[in-house]
Amino acid sequence: MNDIELERMNTDPSDEQQNNERKSRACTNCDKLHKSISKWILPENARGTYLERANCIPPPLFIIFISITELAVFIYYAVWKPQKQWITLDSGVWDSPFIYRPDKREEAWRFISYMLVHAGIQHILGNLFLQLFLGIPLEMVHKGHRVGLVYLAGVIGGSLASSIFDPRHALVGASGGVYALIGGYFMNVLLNFKEMIPLFGIFRLLIIVTIVGTDMGFALYRRFIAPMNGPQVSFVAHIAGGLAGMSIGYVVFSCFDQNLIKDPRFWIAIVAYLVCVVFAVFFNIFLSPAN
């Protein structure tokens, strides 16, 4: 008789029963979590399909990774770079190779990397709360590659729109990506309102409107009213990111169980988005007043 058989014979049946009970409780908790998420994210006719294949592997890695990265960059500039305070943008951030600056537009990475740098403690905490609160449930349903696509579409659209409509001002923060997630989710709630429980649907829309209104209010305050303690920051990325979410994000989040490649709405949204990107690039090279 080998060692494995001896070990099986010596195993206490009560230990095996306890392990089975722990696994059962874990599965029950996981099922409850997925049911709650399905009610929050999906219309009723799509929940069954999601629950049949729902699992916690892989976890929402994209949103968690991007949030940790943004927080780490903020801490770096707040602690190890010359900052008078954590509340407002200062020279340490202004000189960052990540920030989008009109006079540095030839450094193309800045049109994406600006999302890693934030204007102050309120700015970073607001964006982190929004993208974790909404992004984790979205990623559990739609997976990281789809959420990442929508998020980055908002980030790029935000910087390009800012370079056109507010061309003389810098840009920092992940608001373009965050608003893309909000825009995509908002459109799905709006268009599937009757299937997402009317009273709860109204509650969700009120939450979105309140959060967006508050955040936009802070952005407009920083842009037009706040004392000039440092460089002014554009707010256009909020609007452009929201529009990217309401187009590309809506399509992506409305067909979680379908192949995006085969959905004509996806290609229409992508082509429209790319046309805007090409125009923005042309504008920045030849027409921008910041030249």
C-alpha positions as a Markdown table, in Angstrom:
| # | Residue | x | y | z |
|---|---|---|---|---|
| 1 | Met | 0.0 | 0.0 | 0.0 |
| 2 | Asn | 1.5 | 3.3 | -1.0 |
| 3 | Asp | 1.7 | 6.6 | 1.0 |
| 4 | Ile | -1.2 | 8.2 | -0.8 |
| 5 | Glu | -3.6 | 5.4 | 0.1 |
| 6 | Leu | -2.4 | 5.5 | 3.7 |
| 7 | Glu | -3.0 | 9.2 | 3.8 |
| 8 | Arg | -6.5 | 8.8 | 2.5 |
| 9 | Met | -7.2 | 6.1 | 5.1 |
| 10 | Asn | -6.0 | 8.4 | 7.9 |
| 11 | Thr | -8.0 | 11.4 | 6.7 |
| 12 | Asp | -10.6 | 12.5 | 9.2 |
| 13 | Pro | -14.1 | 12.5 | 7.5 |
| 14 | Ser | -15.0 | 15.6 | 9.5 |
| 15 | Asp | -12.1 | 17.5 | 8.0 |
| 16 | Glu | -13.4 | 16.7 | 4.5 |
| 17 | Gln | -16.9 | 17.7 | 5.5 |
| 18 | Gln | -15.6 | 21.0 | 6.8 |
| 19 | Asn | -13.7 | 21.7 | 3.5 |
| 20 | Asn | -16.8 | 20.9 | 1.5 |
| 21 | Glu | -18.9 | 23.3 | 3.7 |
| 22 | Arg | -16.3 | 26.1 | 3.2 |
| 23 | Lys | -16.3 | 25.6 | -0.5 |
| 24 | Ser | -20.1 | 25.6 | -0.5 |
| 25 | Arg | -20.3 | 28.9 | 1.5 |
| 26 | Ala | -17.7 | 30.4 | -0.9 |
| 27 | Cys | -19.7 | 29.4 | -3.9 |
| 28 | Thr | -22.9 | 30.8 | -2.3 |
| 29 | Asn | -21.3 | 34.1 | -1.6 |
| 30 | Cys | -19.9 | 34.3 | -5.1 |
| 31 | Asp | -23.3 | 33.6 | -6.6 |
| 32 | Lys | -24.9 | 36.3 | -4.5 |
| 33 | Leu | -22.2 | 38.8 | -5.6 |
| 34 | His | -22.8 | 37.9 | -9.3 |
| 35 | Lys | -26.5 | 38.2 | -8.9 |
| 36 | Ser | -26.1 | 41.7 | -7.4 |
| 37 | Ile | -23.7 | 42.8 | -10.1 |
| 38 | Ser | -26.0 | 41.5 | -12.8 |
| 39 | Lys | -28.9 | 43.6 | -11.5 |
| 40 | Trp | -26.7 | 46.6 | -11.3 |
| 41 | Ile | -25.1 | 46.3 | -14.8 |
| 42 | Leu | -27.3 | 44.3 | -17.1 |
| 43 | Pro | -30.9 | 44.4 | -18.3 |
| 44 | Glu | -33.1 | 41.5 | -17.1 |
| 45 | Asn | -33.1 | 39.6 | -20.4 |
| 46 | Ala | -29.3 | 39.3 | -20.3 |
| 47 | Arg | -28.8 | 38.3 | -16.7 |
| 48 | Gly | -29.4 | 34.6 | -17.1 |
| 49 | Thr | -26.7 | 34.3 | -19.7 |
| 50 | Tyr | -24.2 | 36.1 | -17.5 |
| 51 | Leu | -25.0 | 34.0 | -14.4 |
| 52 | Glu | -24.5 | 30.8 | -16.3 |
| 53 | Arg | -20.9 | 31.5 | -17.0 |
| 54 | Ala | -20.1 | 34.0 | -14.2 |
| 55 | Asn | -16.9 | 33.4 | -12.2 |
| 56 | Cys | -14.3 | 35.5 | -10.4 |
| 57 | Ile | -11.4 | 34.4 | -12.6 |
| 58 | Pro | -9.8 | 36.5 | -13.9 |
| 59 | Pro | -10.5 | 39.2 | -11.3 |
| 60 | Pro | -11.0 | 42.9 | -12.6 |
| 61 | Leu | -7.2 | 43.3 | -13.1 |
| 62 | Phe | -7.3 | 46.3 | -15.6 |
| 63 | Ile | -9.2 | 48.7 | -13.3 |
| 64 | Ile | -7.3 | 47.6 | -10.2 |
| 65 | Phe | -3.9 | 47.9 | -12.0 |
| 66 | Ile | -4.7 | 51.3 | -13.5 |
| 67 | Ser | -6.0 | 52.6 | -10.2 |
| 68 | Ile | -2.9 | 51.5 | -8.3 |
| 69 | Thr | -0.6 | 53.0 | -11.0 |
| 70 | Glu | -2.4 | 56.4 | -10.8 |
| 71 | Leu | -2.3 | 56.4 | -7.0 |
| 72 | Ala | 1.5 | 55.5 | -7.0 |
| 73 | Val | 2.2 | 58.3 | -9.5 |
| 74 | Phe | 0.2 | 60.8 | -7.4 |
| 75 | Ile | 2.1 | 59.8 | -4.2 |
| 76 | Tyr | 5.4 | 60.1 | -6.0 |
| 77 | Tyr | 4.7 | 63.7 | -7.1 |
| 78 | Ala | 3.0 | 64.6 | -3.8 |
| 79 | Val | 5.8 | 63.3 | -1.6 |
| 80 | Trp | 9.1 | 63.2 | -3.5 |
| 81 | Lys | 8.7 | 66.1 | -5.9 |
| 82 | Pro | 8.6 | 69.8 | -4.8 |
| 83 | Gln | 4.9 | 70.5 | -3.8 |
| 84 | Lys | 3.7 | 73.2 | -1.5 |
| 85 | Gln | 0.6 | 71.2 | -0.8 |
| 86 | Trp | -1.4 | 68.2 | -2.0 |
| 87 | Ile | -4.5 | 70.2 | -2.8 |
| 88 | Thr | -3.5 | 72.0 | -6.0 |
| 89 | Leu | -1.3 | 71.5 | -9.0 |
| 90 | Asp | 2.3 | 72.8 | -8.6 |
| 91 | Ser | 5.6 | 72.9 | -10.4 |
| 92 | Gly | 6.5 | 69.3 | -9.6 |
| 93 | Val | 3.6 | 68.1 | -11.7 |
| 94 | Trp | 3.8 | 70.8 | -14.3 |
| 95 | Asp | 7.3 | 69.6 | -15.2 |
| 96 | Ser | 6.3 | 65.9 | -15.4 |
| 97 | Pro | 6.9 | 64.0 | -18.6 |
| 98 | Phe | 3.4 | 62.6 | -18.2 |
| 99 | Ile | 1.3 | 65.7 | -18.2 |
| 100 | Tyr | -0.3 | 66.9 | -21.5 |
| 101 | Arg | 1.1 | 70.4 | -22.3 |
| 102 | Pro | 0.3 | 72.4 | -25.5 |
| 103 | Asp | 4.0 | 73.3 | -25.9 |
| 104 | Lys | 5.0 | 69.6 | -25.7 |
| 105 | Arg | 2.4 | 68.2 | -28.2 |
| 106 | Glu | 5.1 | 66.6 | -30.3 |
| 107 | Glu | 5.7 | 64.1 | -27.5 |
| 108 | Ala | 2.7 | 62.0 | -28.5 |
| 109 | Trp | 2.7 | 59.7 | -25.4 |
| 110 | Arg | 1.5 | 62.7 | -23.4 |
| 111 | Phe | -2.0 | 62.3 | -25.0 |
| 112 | Ile | -2.3 | 59.1 | -23.0 |
| 113 | Ser | 0.1 | 59.4 | -20.1 |
| 114 | Tyr | -1.7 | 62.5 | -18.7 |
| 115 | Met | -4.2 | 60.2 | -17.1 |
| 116 | Leu | -1.6 | 59.1 | -14.6 |
| 117 | Val | -1.1 | 62.6 | -13.1 |
| 118 | His | -3.7 | 64.4 | -11.0 |
| 119 | Ala | -4.1 | 68.0 | -9.9 |
| 120 | Gly | -4.6 | 67.3 | -6.2 |
| 121 | Ile | -6.0 | 65.1 | -3.5 |
| 122 | Gln | -9.6 | 65.8 | -4.4 |
| 123 | His | -8.9 | 65.1 | -8.0 |
| 124 | Ile | -7.2 | 61.7 | -7.5 |
| 125 | Leu | -9.7 | 60.5 | -4.8 |
| 126 | Gly | -12.7 | 61.4 | -7.0 |
| 127 | Asn | -11.4 | 59.6 | -10.0 |
| 128 | Leu | -10.3 | 56.5 | -8.1 |
| 129 | Phe | -13.7 | 56.3 | -6.3 |
| 130 | Leu | -15.6 | 56.6 | -9.6 |
| 131 | Gln | -13.6 | 54.1 | -11.6 |
| 132 | Leu | -13.4 | 51.5 | -8.8 |
| 133 | Phe | -17.1 | 51.9 | -7.9 |
| 134 | Leu | -18.3 | 51.5 | -11.5 |
| 135 | Gly | -15.3 | 49.9 | -13.2 |
| 136 | Ile | -15.0 | 46.7 | -11.1 |
| 137 | Pro | -18.6 | 45.6 | -11.7 |
| 138 | Leu | -18.3 | 46.5 | -15.4 |
| 139 | Glu | -15.1 | 44.5 | -15.7 |
| 140 | Met | -16.5 | 41.5 | -13.9 |
| 141 | Val | -19.3 | 41.4 | -16.5 |
| 142 | His | -17.5 | 42.6 | -19.7 |
| 143 | Lys | -13.8 | 41.6 | -18.8 |
| 144 | Gly | -10.7 | 43.7 | -18.9 |
| 145 | His | -10.1 | 44.0 | -22.6 |
| 146 | Arg | -13.5 | 45.6 | -23.3 |
| 147 | Val | -13.4 | 47.9 | -20.3 |
| 148 | Gly | -9.8 | 48.8 | -21.2 |
| 149 | Leu | -10.9 | 49.7 | -24.8 |
| 150 | Val | -13.7 | 52.0 | -23.5 |
| 151 | Tyr | -11.4 | 53.6 | -20.9 |
| 152 | Leu | -8.6 | 54.3 | -23.3 |
| 153 | Ala | -11.0 | 55.6 | -25.9 |
| 154 | Gly | -12.1 | 58.2 | -23.4 |
| 155 | Val | -8.6 | 59.1 | -22.4 |
| 156 | Ile | -7.4 | 59.6 | -26.0 |
| 157 | Gly | -10.6 | 61.3 | -27.0 |
| 158 | Gly | -10.3 | 63.6 | -24.0 |
| 159 | Ser | -6.8 | 64.8 | -24.7 |
| 160 | Leu | -7.5 | 65.3 | -28.5 |
| 161 | Ala | -10.7 | 67.2 | -27.8 |
| 162 | Ser | -8.9 | 69.4 | -25.2 |
| 163 | Ser | -6.2 | 70.2 | -27.7 |
| 164 | Ile | -8.8 | 71.5 | -30.1 |
| 165 | Phe | -11.4 | 73.2 | -27.9 |
| 166 | Asp | -9.0 | 74.4 | -25.1 |
| 167 | Pro | -5.7 | 74.4 | -27.0 |
| 168 | Arg | -3.7 | 76.7 | -24.7 |
| 169 | His | -4.2 | 74.8 | -21.5 |
| 170 | Ala | -2.6 | 71.7 | -19.9 |
| 171 | Leu | -4.5 | 68.5 | -19.1 |
| 172 | Val | -4.1 | 66.0 | -16.2 |
| 173 | Gly | -6.2 | 63.3 | -14.7 |
| 174 | Ala | -8.1 | 60.1 | -15.7 |
| 175 | Ser | -11.4 | 61.9 | -16.0 |
| 176 | Gly | -11.6 | 61.1 | -19.8 |
| 177 | Gly | -11.4 | 57.4 | -19.1 |
| 178 | Val | -13.7 | 57.6 | -16.0 |
| 179 | Tyr | -16.4 | 59.5 | -17.9 |
| 180 | Ala | -16.2 | 57.0 | -20.8 |
| 181 | Leu | -17.2 | 54.3 | -18.4 |
| 182 | Ile | -19.9 | 56.5 | -16.9 |
| 183 | Gly | -21.2 | 57.4 | -20.4 |
| 184 | Gly | -21.4 | 53.8 | -21.6 |
| 185 | Tyr | -23.2 | 52.7 | -18.4 |
| 186 | Phe | -25.5 | 55.7 | -18.5 |
| 187 | Met | -26.7 | 55.0 | -22.1 |
| 188 | Asn | -27.4 | 51.3 | -21.2 |
| 189 | Val | -29.4 | 52.3 | -18.2 |
| 190 | Leu | -31.3 | 54.9 | -20.2 |
| 191 | Leu | -32.1 | 52.6 | -23.2 |
| 192 | Asn | -32.9 | 49.6 | -21.0 |
| 193 | Phe | -34.8 | 51.6 | -18.4 |
| 194 | Lys | -37.9 | 49.4 | -18.2 |
| 195 | Glu | -35.9 | 46.2 | -17.8 |
| 196 | Met | -33.6 | 47.6 | -15.1 |
| 197 | Ile | -36.4 | 48.1 | -12.5 |
| 198 | Pro | -37.9 | 51.6 | -13.0 |
| 199 | Leu | -37.5 | 52.8 | -9.4 |
| 200 | Phe | -34.0 | 51.4 | -9.1 |
| 201 | Gly | -33.3 | 52.8 | -12.6 |
| 202 | Ile | -34.3 | 56.3 | -11.5 |
| 203 | Phe | -32.1 | 55.9 | -8.5 |
| 204 | Arg | -29.1 | 54.9 | -10.6 |
| 205 | Leu | -29.7 | 57.8 | -13.0 |
| 206 | Leu | -29.9 | 60.3 | -10.1 |
| 207 | Ile | -26.6 | 58.9 | -8.7 |
| 208 | Ile | -24.9 | 59.3 | -12.1 |
| 209 | Val | -26.2 | 62.9 | -12.6 |
| 210 | Thr | -25.3 | 63.9 | -9.0 |
| 211 | Ile | -21.7 | 62.5 | -9.3 |
| 212 | Val | -21.2 | 64.0 | -12.8 |
| 213 | Gly | -22.6 | 67.3 | -11.8 |
| 214 | Thr | -20.4 | 67.5 | -8.7 |
| 215 | Asp | -17.3 | 66.5 | -10.5 |
| 216 | Met | -17.9 | 68.9 | -13.4 |
| 217 | Gly | -18.6 | 71.6 | -10.9 |
| 218 | Phe | -15.1 | 71.1 | -9.3 |
| 219 | Ala | -13.5 | 71.0 | -12.8 |
| 220 | Leu | -15.2 | 74.2 | -13.9 |
| 221 | Tyr | -14.2 | 75.8 | -10.6 |
| 222 | Arg | -10.5 | 74.8 | -11.1 |
| 223 | Arg | -10.6 | 76.1 | -14.7 |
| 224 | Phe | -12.4 | 79.5 | -14.3 |
| 225 | Ile | -12.7 | 80.5 | -10.6 |
| 226 | Ala | -9.9 | 79.1 | -8.5 |
| 227 | Pro | -7.0 | 81.4 | -7.7 |
| 228 | Met | -4.0 | 81.1 | -10.0 |
| 229 | Asn | -1.8 | 79.0 | -7.7 |
| 230 | Gly | -0.5 | 77.1 | -10.7 |
| 231 | Pro | -1.2 | 76.3 | -14.3 |
| 232 | Gln | -4.9 | 76.1 | -15.3 |
| 233 | Val | -6.2 | 72.7 | -16.3 |
| 234 | Ser | -8.6 | 72.0 | -19.1 |
| 235 | Phe | -12.0 | 70.4 | -18.3 |
| 236 | Val | -12.9 | 69.4 | -21.9 |
| 237 | Ala | -11.7 | 65.8 | -21.4 |
| 238 | His | -14.7 | 65.2 | -19.1 |
| 239 | Ile | -17.1 | 66.0 | -22.0 |
| 240 | Ala | -15.2 | 64.2 | -24.7 |
| 241 | Gly | -14.7 | 61.1 | -22.5 |
| 242 | Gly | -18.4 | 61.0 | -21.8 |
| 243 | Leu | -19.2 | 61.2 | -25.5 |
| 244 | Ala | -16.8 | 58.4 | -26.3 |
| 245 | Gly | -18.5 | 56.3 | -23.7 |
| 246 | Met | -22.0 | 57.1 | -25.0 |
| 247 | Ser | -20.9 | 55.8 | -28.4 |
| 248 | Ile | -18.2 | 53.2 | -28.2 |
| 249 | Gly | -18.9 | 52.4 | -24.6 |
| 250 | Tyr | -22.6 | 51.9 | -25.2 |
| 251 | Val | -22.0 | 49.4 | -28.0 |
| 252 | Val | -19.4 | 47.5 | -26.0 |
| 253 | Phe | -21.5 | 47.3 | -22.8 |
| 254 | Ser | -24.7 | 46.5 | -24.7 |
| 255 | Cys | -23.5 | 43.1 | -26.1 |
| 256 | Phe | -21.4 | 41.4 | -23.4 |
| 257 | Asp | -22.3 | 38.0 | -24.7 |
| 258 | Gln | -21.7 | 38.7 | -28.4 |
| 259 | Asn | -18.7 | 39.0 | -30.7 |
| 260 | Leu | -18.0 | 42.7 | -31.1 |
| 261 | Ile | -16.3 | 42.1 | -34.5 |
| 262 | Lys | -19.6 | 40.9 | -35.9 |
| 263 | Asp | -21.6 | 43.8 | -34.6 |
| 264 | Pro | -22.0 | 46.5 | -37.3 |
| 265 | Arg | -22.7 | 49.1 | -34.5 |
| 266 | Phe | -19.2 | 48.6 | -33.2 |
| 267 | Trp | -17.6 | 49.3 | -36.6 |
| 268 | Ile | -19.8 | 52.4 | -37.1 |
| 269 | Ala | -18.7 | 53.7 | -33.7 |
| 270 | Ile | -15.0 | 52.9 | -34.3 |
| 271 | Val | -15.0 | 54.5 | -37.8 |
| 272 | Ala | -16.7 | 57.7 | -36.4 |
| 273 | Tyr | -14.2 | 57.8 | -33.5 |
| 274 | Leu | -11.2 | 57.3 | -35.9 |
| 275 | Val | -12.5 | 60.1 | -38.2 |
| 276 | Cys | -12.5 | 62.4 | -35.2 |
| 277 | Val | -9.0 | 61.3 | -34.2 |
| 278 | Val | -7.6 | 61.9 | -37.7 |
| 279 | Phe | -9.2 | 65.4 | -37.7 |
| 280 | Ala | -7.7 | 66.2 | -34.3 |
| 281 | Val | -4.2 | 65.1 | -35.4 |
| 282 | Phe | -4.5 | 67.2 | -38.6 |
| 283 | Phe | -5.7 | 70.2 | -36.5 |
| 284 | Asn | -2.8 | 69.8 | -34.0 |
| 285 | Ile | -0.2 | 69.7 | -36.8 |
| 286 | Phe | -1.5 | 72.5 | -39.1 |
| 287 | Leu | -4.2 | 74.6 | -37.4 |
| 288 | Ser | -3.7 | 74.8 | -33.7 |
| 289 | Pro | -3.3 | 78.3 | -32.2 |
| 290 | Ala | -0.8 | 76.8 | -29.8 |
| 291 | Asn | 1.7 | 76.2 | -32.7 |
